[in-house]
Amino acid sequence: MRVNGSLRTSVIILLLYPLFLPGCRPLTSRIDIYDRFRVSSDDIITDIVTGLQWKVGPQKDLDWYDAGIWIEQLGGNWRMPMRYELKELFDAGITTMTWGPFDNTGWIVWSVDYSRRDMSYAFCFIPNDVFLDAHEIEPSGQRVFAVLSPPGYWIDAQRTFHNLNLCGFLLSRLYSG
């Protein structure tokens, strides 16, 4: 019996597929944080998986508005991270136990959450995936990271900011660009 090439390839793939299953995990879970995050001479941390660049803020407690002012003073297109971007760092292994290149003395990092009325969110980096509401925490251990996106990464968020600005929200403290 004669079998055509594409059917033969499909059969081979189906037969070999179970051999590769045990090693199939997301790429981010196999990369050590010191390999995933590269630090430049000017202390900019680059995530080689997402392409995002990060700066760790001052080693002092900041409220959400002061965090936004610090980011604005950086100039350029630096912005406050969105909640899911900090969650990505946490999932990559960045916690209060293993800050890696994000070394700081805090345990909470400010972020943006569009679902909240004031858009502030305090992301907790204590292990065990503990999240705190920004209005329920005492003002200690609150830090800021600034993030810079690669071209095209943040287009949807910029459109959202533009639409909110049209509605009268002043967002200059969150994003300067």
C-alpha positions in Angstrom: 0.0 0.0 0.0 1.3 3.4 -0.9 1.0 6.4 1.6 1.3 10.0 0.5 3.9 12.3 2.1 1.6 14.5 4.2 -0.2 11.5 5.7 3.2 9.8 6.5 4.4 13.0 8.2 1.1 13.2 10.2 1.5 9.6 11.4 5.1 10.2 12.4 4.2 13.4 14.3 1.4 11.5 16.1 3.7 8.7 17.1 6.5 11.0 18.3 4.2 13.5 20.1 4.0 11.6 23.4 7.8 11.5 23.7 7.9 15.3 23.9 5.0 15.9 26.2 6.8 15.6 29.5 9.2 18.4 28.6 6.5 20.8 27.4 6.2 23.6 29.8 5.9 27.4 29.3 9.3 28.9 28.4 9.1 31.4 31.3 9.0 28.7 33.9 12.4 27.3 32.8 14.4 30.6 32.7 16.2 31.6 35.9 15.5 35.2 36.9 19.2 36.1 36.5 19.1 34.8 33.0 15.7 36.3 32.1 16.4 39.8 33.4 19.5 41.6 32.2 20.8 44.8 33.9 22.6 47.5 31.9 25.3 49.8 33.2 22.6 52.5 33.8 20.5 50.1 36.0 17.8 49.5 33.3 16.5 45.9 33.7 15.4 44.3 30.4 13.1 41.3 30.4 14.3 39.1 27.5 10.9 37.3 27.4 8.5 40.3 27.1 10.9 43.0 25.9 9.9 45.3 28.7 12.5 47.5 30.3 12.2 48.3 34.0 13.7 50.8 36.5 13.4 50.3 40.3 12.3 53.5 42.1 13.7 55.1 45.2 14.1 53.1 48.4 11.5 55.0 50.4 7.7 54.7 50.9 5.7 56.5 48.2 2.0 56.9 47.8 0.5 56.2 44.4 0.6 59.9 43.3 4.2 60.4 44.4 5.1 57.2 42.5 3.5 58.7 39.4 5.5 61.9 39.9 8.7 60.0 40.1 7.9 58.2 36.9 7.0 61.5 35.2 10.4 62.9 36.2 12.2 60.1 34.3 11.0 61.6 31.0 10.6 59.7 27.8 7.9 57.1 27.6 8.4 55.6 31.1 5.1 54.7 32.7 3.6 53.0 35.7 3.2 49.3 35.2 -0.2 47.7 34.7 -1.3 45.1 37.3 -0.8 42.2 34.9 2.7 43.2 34.1 3.7 43.0 37.8 1.9 39.7 38.0 4.1 38.5 35.1 7.2 39.5 37.2 5.8 37.6 40.2 5.1 34.6 38.1 8.7 34.7 36.8 9.9 34.4 40.3 10.3 38.0 41.5 9.2 38.1 45.1 10.3 39.6 48.4 12.4 36.5 48.9 14.1 36.7 45.5 14.0 40.3 44.1 16.9 39.5 41.9 17.8 42.5 39.8 14.7 44.3 41.2 16.3 44.4 44.6 14.6 46.9 47.0 13.5 47.2 50.6 9.7 47.2 50.0 7.1 44.5 49.5 4.4 46.4 47.6 4.7 48.0 44.1 2.3 50.5 42.7 0.5 49.7 39.4 -2.4 50.8 37.3 -5.7 48.9 37.4 -8.4 50.2 35.0 -11.2 48.4 36.8 -10.7 50.7 39.9 -12.2 54.1 40.1 -8.9 55.8 41.0 -6.9 53.3 38.9 -4.4 52.6 41.7 -3.4 49.1 42.7 -0.9 47.9 45.2 0.7 44.7 44.0 2.1 42.6 46.8 5.3 40.6 46.1 5.1 38.5 49.2 5.2 34.8 48.2 2.0 32.8 48.2 0.4 35.2 45.7 -1.1 37.6 48.3 -2.8 40.6 46.8 -3.7 43.7 48.8 -6.2 46.5 48.1 -4.5 49.8 47.8 -6.9 51.4 50.3 -6.6 48.7 52.9 -2.8 48.9 53.5 -0.7 50.9 55.9 1.8 53.2 54.2 4.9 51.1 54.5 6.9 49.1 52.1 5.3 50.8 49.1 7.7 51.1 46.1 7.5 52.0 42.5 8.9 50.5 39.3 8.8 52.3 36.0 8.4 50.3 32.8 9.2 51.1 29.2 7.5 49.1 26.4 9.0 48.0 23.2 7.4 49.6 20.0 3.8 48.4 19.5 3.5 46.7 22.9 1.3 49.4 24.5 -0.9 50.6 21.7 -4.2 49.5 23.3 -3.3 51.1 26.6 -2.4 54.3 24.9 -5.8 54.4 23.1 -7.4 53.8 26.5 -5.5 56.7 28.1 -6.5 58.9 25.1 -10.1 58.0 25.5 -10.0 58.6 29.3 -8.3 62.0 28.7 -11.2 62.9 26.4 -13.6 62.1 29.3 -11.8 64.6 31.6 -9.5 62.3 33.5 -6.0 63.8 34.1 -3.6 61.1 33.5 -0.3 63.0 33.2 0.9 61.6 36.4 0.7 58.1 35.0 2.0 58.4 31.6 4.1 61.0 29.8 4.3 60.4 26.1 
